Amino acid sequence: MAVIGQVTLDLVQTVKAARSAAEITAVLVRAGGIFGYERFAIAGVPQSAGENLPDRLLLMHWPEEWAARYVSRGYVQHDPVMAQVRRTTAPFLWSEVEVDRDAALARRVMDEAPAFGLGNGLCVPIHDIDGTETAASFGGARIDLSDEARAGLHLLAIYAHLASRGLGPALPSRIVRPEGATRCTRREIECIKWAAAGKTGWETSEILSLSQRTVEDYLSNAARKLGAVNRVQLVALAMRAGLID
């Protein structure tokens, strides 16, 4: 416990000193090598039926294909992990969440995630004094945490949430339609649609009978026009601009 405890305290101090989301993300990526997770996200639980993941996203280090699919299909409204965050303050494994057999969309979220390298994970629920809830999730193909590591990750998640919340959302909740949206070509929009469906650049190239390099160029051009810094933001901005459903 002493080793994990000291490592955790060192990571917490580094998070507290961070001045940007990129710095916090870098700390959590490094912590993954210690605690055994590969991916993570910190996001608020939706407060209304109209909210999607980017509306309350603080930090994101998910596989881009999964994040794009999750956003485009509005999975945050059906994710049983998010629902569990409302019901508990104790950290829990994704595999511990009971999914109603009649909840088809909830089961789909859990069934599809492993194909993107998210077989299991630990979620730390964070309940704020304003009544909102936040999920700090850490996962990978598999995750095996000792009680000590679980406690350490719990503490680190709390401080990462505090630090990232002070920086504001990763994507503004209200975005004016980007001027570049009107300049996106038909092919660029087609590539965004397939990215939103969780397809890789290679898979999209096979579907559209294009080279993978051409698909990546289309996505890069669209991202530049919409002001997106990664594929998750590209899909979210395209949805808000009305370019894709």
Residue, then its C-alpha position, 0 to 999 in steps of 0.5 A: m500500500a505504501v508504494i501505491g500510496q506514494v505514487t498516487l500522491d505524486l500523481v495527484q500533486t502533478v495533476k494539481a499543478a497542471r494548467s491545461a487539459a493536455e497536461i492532465t491527460a498526460v498525467l492520466v496516460r502515465a498513470g495508466g501504466i501504473f494502474g493497468y488501464e489504457r483508456f479513460a474519459i471524464a464526463g458529466v451524466p446528462q441532465s436532460a434527454g437532449e444532452n450528448l457526451p460533448d455537452r459535459l465532456l471534460l477529458m477524453h482518451w478513448p479510441e477515436e472510432w468508439a468515441a465517434r460511434y458513442v457520440s453519433r448514436g447518443y449512447v450516453q443516454h443509454d449507457p448503463v455505466m452512466a446510469q449506475v453513477r446516479r445510484t452510487t458514490a462508490p467506485f465500481l467495475w463496468s462488469e458489475v453493472e446489472v443491465d436490464r435484459d429488456a434494455a436493448l440499447a444499454r446492452r448494445v453499448m456494453d456489447e459493442a465496447p469490447a470490440f474497441g478495446l474496452g472490455n472492462g473498466l473502473c468507474v468512479p462516480i463523483h457527486d457535486i454539491d450542485g446535484t450533478e454527477t460525473a463519471a470518471s471511467f478508466g478501462g481497457a481490454r481487461i483490468d485487474l485492480s488490487d484494493e490498494a490500486r482501486a483506492g489510489l485510482h479513486l483518489l486520482a480521479i477526484y483530483a483529475h475531475l477537480a482540475s479539469r472542471g476548473l479548465g471548463p468543458a472539452l467542447p463548449s456546450r453551445i457552438v455556433r454553426p462553424e462558417g466552414a460547415t458550408r464548405c465541406t464537400r459531399r465526400e468529406i461529409e460521407c467520410i464523417k458519416w462513416a467515422a461517426a459509425g465507428k469505421t476506421g479510415w481503412e474500412t471507410s476506404e473500402i466502403l467508398s472505393l477510395s484509398q485510405r490516404t484519400v479518406e484521411d485527407y477528407l477527414s483532415n480537411a473537414a476537421r480544419k474547416l470545422g475547427a475540430v482538433n480530433r475525430v470526436q470533435l469532428v463528429a460532434l461539430a458535424m452533428r451540431a452543424g446539421l451535416i450528419d444525423 
